């Protein structure tokens, strides 16, 4: 289970160092084999391969005649890249994906349970500001009655 926010830096080759607290779990779960893909929110999603595969199958099985479905298939499946953590726990983020997410040197890795989100630090800060402006009128019906 991946939780928490970690500030990282992209190196000159476009790699991030996966935090040590996640490395062992990723090597056990998927031998360090990850999938990095684009998200409609303009961040990147990083999945252990075994977690990604059923998602990709479900997306592929959706009818491609629906325009919105096809757009999502193109983005998520079309942008997916297989990457392997190296012995130092680094993962290469390809130039097209770095460009898509607007990643600069300073990035934020956000644990989201079974996956990570990778954000440009400035964009992440905007996301947090937006989350803090949440009001009750914007409450989705799925959260009615939900309590922390």
C-alpha positions in Angstrom: 0.0 0.0 0.0 1.6 3.3 -1.1 0.8 6.3 1.0 2.3 9.7 1.5 3.9 12.6 -0.4 7.6 12.6 -1.3 9.4 15.6 -2.8 11.9 14.3 -5.4 14.1 15.7 -8.1 14.4 14.5 -11.7 18.0 14.0 -12.6 19.6 15.2 -15.8 18.6 11.9 -17.6 14.9 12.3 -16.5 15.0 9.7 -13.7 13.4 9.7 -10.3 14.7 7.8 -7.3 11.9 5.7 -5.9 11.9 6.3 -2.1 13.6 3.6 -0.2 10.4 2.8 1.8 8.7 1.6 -1.4 11.6 -0.2 -3.1 11.4 -3.5 -1.3 7.6 -3.8 -1.8 8.0 -3.0 -5.5 10.7 -5.6 -6.0 8.6 -8.2 -4.2 5.4 -7.3 -5.9 6.6 -6.9 -9.5 10.4 -7.3 -9.6 10.7 -3.5 -10.0 8.7 -3.6 -13.3 6.4 -0.6 -13.5 4.1 1.0 -15.9 4.1 4.8 -16.3 1.2 6.4 -18.1 -0.5 9.8 -18.6 -3.5 10.9 -16.5 -6.2 13.3 -17.7 -5.3 15.6 -14.8 -1.8 16.2 -16.4 0.1 14.1 -13.9 1.6 10.7 -14.5 0.4 7.4 -13.0 2.9 4.8 -11.9 1.6 1.3 -11.4 3.3 -2.0 -10.5 2.8 -4.1 -13.6 0.5 -6.7 -12.0 -1.8 -3.9 -10.8 -1.8 -2.2 -14.3 -2.6 -5.3 -16.4 -6.2 -5.8 -15.3 -6.9 -2.1 -15.7 -5.4 -2.2 -19.2 -7.6 -5.3 -20.0 -10.7 -3.6 -18.8 -10.0 -0.4 -20.8 -9.2 -2.4 -23.9 -12.5 -4.3 -23.5 -14.6 -1.2 -23.5 -16.4 -0.4 -26.8 -14.2 1.9 -28.8 -17.2 3.3 -30.7 -17.8 5.7 -27.9 -15.8 8.9 -28.5 -15.0 9.5 -24.8 -14.0 5.9 -24.2 -11.7 6.0 -27.2 -10.1 9.2 -26.0 -9.4 7.6 -22.6 -8.0 4.4 -24.2 -5.7 6.5 -26.4 -4.4 8.5 -23.5 -4.0 5.7 -20.9 -3.0 2.7 -23.0 -1.3 4.7 -25.7 0.9 6.6 -23.3 1.8 3.5 -21.1 5.5 2.8 -20.9 7.1 -0.3 -19.3 10.0 0.7 -17.1 12.2 -1.1 -14.7 13.7 0.2 -11.5 17.5 0.0 -11.7 19.7 -1.3 -8.9 19.7 2.2 -7.3 15.9 2.3 -7.3 15.7 4.8 -10.2 13.0 4.9 -12.8 13.3 6.7 -16.2 10.4 9.0 -17.1 10.4 9.3 -20.9 10.6 12.7 -22.5 7.1 12.6 -24.0 5.6 11.8 -20.6 7.7 14.4 -18.8 6.5 16.9 -21.4 2.9 15.8 -21.1 2.9 16.3 -17.3 5.0 19.5 -17.5 7.6 18.0 -15.1 10.5 20.3 -14.1 13.3 19.3 -11.9 11.2 19.4 -8.7 8.5 16.8 -8.6 6.2 15.2 -6.1 5.4 11.4 -5.8 2.1 10.8 -4.2 1.1 7.4 -2.9 -2.5 6.5 -3.9 -2.9 3.0 -2.5 -2.0 0.6 -5.3 -0.4 3.3 -7.5 1.5 6.6 -7.4 0.9 9.9 -9.0 3.9 11.9 -10.2 3.3 15.7 -10.4 5.4 18.7 -11.1 5.7 20.3 -7.7 4.1 23.6 -8.7 1.1 21.8 -10.3 0.8 19.7 -7.2 0.7 22.8 -5.0 -2.2 24.1 -7.2 -4.0 20.8 -6.8 -3.7 21.1 -3.0 -5.0 24.7 -3.1 -7.9 23.5 -5.2 -8.7 20.7 -2.7 -8.6 23.2 0.1 -11.3 25.3 -1.6 -13.7 22.4 -1.6 -17.2 23.3 -0.4 -20.3 21.4 0.4 -22.1 22.3 -2.8 -19.3 20.5 -4.7 -19.9 17.3 -2.7 -20.3 14.3 -5.1 -23.2 12.1 -4.1 -20.8 9.1 -3.4 -19.4 11.1 -0.4 -22.7 12.0 1.2 -22.6 10.6 4.8 -18.9 9.9 4.5 -17.0 10.9 7.6 -13.4 11.1 8.6 
